[in-house]
């Protein structure tokens, strides 16, 4: 079905000069249907995201936020047709439209809103209850807002998602236990190298967000104190090392440090592998945890008999023993989302009605003033004050009837608003 929608969307969008209305969409790919290699093809660097937003602004897309993490790449925004967003994603990533249609999802309006709630509260995460995703969404919306690419609708929606996330964290145990890839990596090390054994030398390559969080979890939850950091930008690694009293080495020493390590954790943001068997000279057992999307460790390291490579998709499976207990809290989390989404929908409806109702009142008031001006000299003892009061009350009643009609229209509200705009020649209003 999605293939048909995208194919039809391509032909309709390319053929139509200017479709009339914008709708809110969420389009993207995630771990649910895309493996790590395919997620890597659709991943976007920071620069690529900025390029997407700039092009979207040029193309007349009024509001858009983009998120690209190890588990998903998604666009949330207003468009005339979802293919506008799909086209942007495919042009700025290594993925194709044909690949996208096999592994993707497209949500519209209410479904798109509810999908964002599920993502932001960890209900759609590879590790149920992931508490890092809401921070990543906040950064995505902040980035877009700095470029004037977030309209009031999306800002209000995101604020409600943040509110739901906070309530779920404080009122449920959905996020208990290992709830992030960075924690899962520390847990994997604990499970495979129990406390009390010989201390292992850990090398962390890459100090972006996942690297920082992994570093913090290693310090908090393992007994290993021999942790070395390497980053292409050394001062970035030094800031983190200073916080945890760790060792920093130059990027040029990567090969040397790998040879001295028992565990290598790779969390760089590179778009191609940064570690391969060519730079692994040690014959001692080496565990490599690749937390990067796209993969930053070449699969050829598996050719080395002393190397064990674990990618984040495998890593996330270690939390399954905690999933069953957290699943019990899903209904409570969903109830919180339902309550907060109802508040958002009420705000959305009132915002949607308000411009049209204000325009209608203004139009009726203009007609009233014209009629009073035209007729006040035709009547003896004409009382303008009384005429204004009576006319204003009639206007309020007429507007009230229309407002009640709009509130009760549900799915055909947009059609009713369009009808009012057409009949009374009001100006069109968007979100």
N, C-alpha and C positions, 0 to 999 in steps of 0.2 A: 504493500500500500504506500509506504514512504517513497519507494522508487518512483511510483506513478506520480505522487505529489511533487517531487523534486523535478521530474522530467517535465510535467505539465507547467510547473512554476517557472522553469527556465524559458519555455516557449511563450508563456503568457507575459512574463515580466519583460522579456526582450522585445515582444511585439507591441506591448502597451506603452504609449508615450508617457502617461502619468496617472497611475491608479489613484483613486480619490482619497482613500482612508488609510491611516496608520493603525496597526494593531501591535500589541505587546507580545513578543516572542521570546522563547528560550530555545536555542538550538545548540547541539553539541554532541560530544562523544564521551564515554566514560568507561571505567573498568568493567562495567556490566556486560558490554558487548565487544569491547576493543581490548586486545591483549597489549602488553607493554610496548611491543614493537610498533603496533598501529597507533597507540597513544602518542608515541614518540614522533610519528609522522605528522600528527596534527598539533603537537605542542608549539607554543609561541614564546619566544624570548621577550624580555621587557621591551626591547627596541621594536620588535615586531608588533607587540600590542599597541604601542604608541603610534606606529604607522597605521594600524587598523583604525584606531580612533580618529586620526587625522583624515584618513581617506573617507571614513564614514561621515565626518562633518562636512567634507567637501561634497559628498554625494547627497546631502540633505537629510541624512538620518538624524533625528532630533535628540535621541538619547540612547546611550549604549554603554554597557559595562562588559569587560572581558576578563575571564579567569582561566588560567592555565596552570594546573598543578600536576603532580605525578599521577593522579587518578582520573583527571577530567580536563577537557578544554570546552568552555561554554561561553556563549554570547547571550546576554540579556538586554533586549532593547526594542525600540519601536521601529517598525519597517512597514512598507507598503505590501511586501511579500517576503516570506522567509528566505527566498533564494537570494535576496540582497545580502543577508547575513551569511548564508552558506558560501556565497561567492567570495565575500571578504575573507572568510576563514581559509578557504582553499587557496586563494591567491597569496596569502601571507604565511602559509605553512607548506609542508612538503606533501600534504595529502591532496587527493583528487576528489572531484565531485562523485565519481563512481565509487570510490572507496568509502566516502562519507555516507552515501545512501545505504550501504550494507550494514553499517554499524552505528548509525546515528539515531537521534530523536529530535522531534520538533514539537514544541508545545505552544499553544496560542492563548492569549488573554488569561482567563481564570486558571486554566491548566498550567500555564507558564508561571503564574504567581505561586501556585501551590507547589510546583516543582522547586522553585527557589526556596520556599519554606523548608522543604524536605532536605535540600542540600545544606542550607545554612544551619540546620539544627542537628546535622549528623545522621539523619535517618536514611540518607541515600549514600552514605560513605562506605568504602570498602571495609573499613573497620567501624562497625556500628557505634555511633555516639562520638565520632571524631570531633574533638574540640578545636582543632587547628583550622578547620575549613572556614569558620565564621571570621577569623582574623584575615584569611586570604580574601574573602569576599569584601570585607571592610576596605582593604587596600585597593581592590579592584574598583570599587565605587568611588573611593577618594581620588584615585588616579583620573577617573572620568570626570569627576566634579571639578577638578583643577583645570580641565580642558573645556569646561562648560558643556559637558556632554551628559549631564544627569538632569532630567526634568523633575518637577515636583512629585509626579506620580511615582517614579522609580525611587526617589529619595524617601518618600513616605513608606513605600513598600519595604525598602531595605531596613529602615528604622524599626518596622514591625517585625521583620525577620530577626534582627538583633534582640529585640524584646523577647521573642519566643525562645531564642537560644539561651538567654539568661535565665528565664523561668524554668526551662527544662533542666538546666544544669543544677539549679538550686532546689527544685521541687521533685526531681526524679533521680534515679541512679543509673540513667541511661549511659552516662559517661564514666561509670566506675571502671576500674581496671585499665588495661592497655587500650588507649583510644587514639593512638597516632602511630604513624610509621616510625617516627623517631623513638618513641617509647618501645615499640616492638623490637627495634634493633637492640636496645639495651636488654630487653627481656630475652632475646635470642642468645645473647652473649652469656647472660646469667644461667640460662638453661643448659648451655653447652660447655660452659667453663664455670662450674659452681665455686662459690666462695670457699676458701680453705685450700684450694689448689695453688699451684705456682702462678705468680702474677704474669699477665700477658701484656705484651707491648702492643698498644693500639695506635694506629695511624688514621687520623681523620683528614681526608682530602676534600676540601670544599667547605666554606663557612658561610653559605647563604642561610636562608631561614631554616631549612631542614637540617643543615649542618649544625647551626647554632643550637637548635632544639635537641638534636642527637647528643651533642657535647654535654649539654646540661643534664640530660637523662643518664648519660654514662657516669658523670660525676656523682649524681644523686643516688643511683641505684646499683652501681657496681663498686667493687672494692679496688679495682685497678686504678692506680695513680699514675701509671706510666702511659700518658696519653700525649701524643704529638699532633700538632695541627700544621697543615700546609694549605695555602691558598695562593692563587695566582697574584692577588693583591695582598702583600704581606701585612700591611698595617691593619687590614680588616681582621686577619687572623690574630694579630697581636692584641687587638681590643678585646676579643673574646678570651684569649689566653690569659690576659691580665685579670679578668673577672673570675676565672677558675684556677689560676696559678698553674698553667700548663706550659708546655714547651712548644715553641714555634720554629719551623725550619723553612728555608727558602724553597721556592718552587723548583729550582735547579737541583735540589737534593732529593726530589721525589723518588727516583730509582734507588738511591742509596738507602732511604728511609724504609722503603718497601722491603728491602732485603733484611732489615733489622726488626721487622714487625711480625707479630703472630696474627693480628687481625687488621684488615684494611677496610675502612668504611669510606665509600665514595659518594659524595653528595654535591657534585659540581653542577653548574647550570649549562654545561657545554651542549652543543647540538650534535656532537659525534663523540665516539669513545675517546677517553683520555688515558685509559689504562688498557694495555694489551699484554700478551705473553712476552713480547719483545723487551719489556722493561722489568720483568720479574726474573731476577737472577738467583733467588734463594731456592734451596732444595728442601728447606724446612716446611712443615705444614703451614699453610696460609689460608685463612678464612677471609673471603672478600664479600662484603655486603654492599650491593649496588642499590642506592636509594634514589637514583636519578631517572628522570624521564625527559628526553630520550635516554636509553641506556648509555652509561658512560664507561662501562667495562665491556670490552670486546669478548664475545663468546669464545674466542680462541684460547682464552686462559684455561678453559676446561681441558685443553690438550695436555696441560701440565699435571702430572699425577699427584703432586703435593698440594694443588689448589682446589679449594671448595668455593664455588660461586653461588651466592644466594641473591636473587633479585627481590625487589620489594613486593611483587605479587606473591611470591612464596613466603616472604617474611610476614605478610599480613595474616597468613593462615595460622600462625602460632597463637593468635588471640581467640581462635574459635572455641577454646575451652571456656572462655568467659562470655561468649555470645549468648548462650541460652539464658543465662541469668539476666542479661541486659535486655533481651527480647521481651521479657515480662513487663518492661516499663514503656514499651512502644505505645500501647493504648493511652496511657496517661500523657505521653508526649504529644500524641496526635490530638488529644482533647485540648491541650494548651494551644496548639496550632489552630485548631478550629475556632477557639474563642478569639484569638488575636486576629485571625483572618477575617472574622465577622466584623470586627472593629474597622479593619482596613476597607472592607467592602462597603460599609456604611459611609465612611469618609469618601471613598471613590464615587459612590452614587451621588452623594450630596455635592461633590465637586463637579460631577458631570452635569447635574441639573442646574447648578447655580448660575453659570454663565448664560445658559439659554433662558432661564427664568428672569434674570436681570435684563437681558436683551428684550424679552417679551414685555416686561413692565415698562421699560424705556420706550418701546414702540407704542404701547397703549397710551402712555402719558403724552407722547407727541401727538397722537390722534386726538386725545382729549383736549389738549391746548388749542389745536387747530379748530376743533368744533366749537369750543367756547368763544374763541376769538371771532369766528365766523357768525355766531348766532347771538352774542350778547346784546347787539344793538337792535335785534329784531323783537325783543321782549321788553315790555314796560317793567320797571322796578326789578331789573335783572340783578340777582344777588350772586356775585362771582364766588364769594366765600362758600356759600351753601352748595353751589354747583361743583366746586372743587372737592368738597368733602364727599358728596354723593358719588362723583365720578371716581375718586380715589378708592372708595369702598368697593365699587363695582370692579375696578381694576384688580384689587386685592382678591376678590372672590373668583374672578376669571383665572387669575394666575394660580390661585389655590387649587382650583379644579384641575388645571393642567399639571401642577406639581404632583397631586395625588395620582393622576393618570400615569405619569412617568414612573412614580415609585412602584406602581402595581404592574408595570409592563414586563418586568423581568428581562427575558432574552431579547424582546423587541424594543427595548428602551432606545437604542441607537436609531432605529427606524422612526420612532415617535419624535425624537429630537430633530431628525432630518426633516420630517413633515412640518414641524413647527417653524423651522428655519425657512422652509420653502413657502409656506402659506403666508407668514408674516414678513417675509423677506429680511430675516435676521442675518447677522454675520455668523459664519461657521466658527465653532469653538472646538479646539483640541484639548487634550489633557495638559 
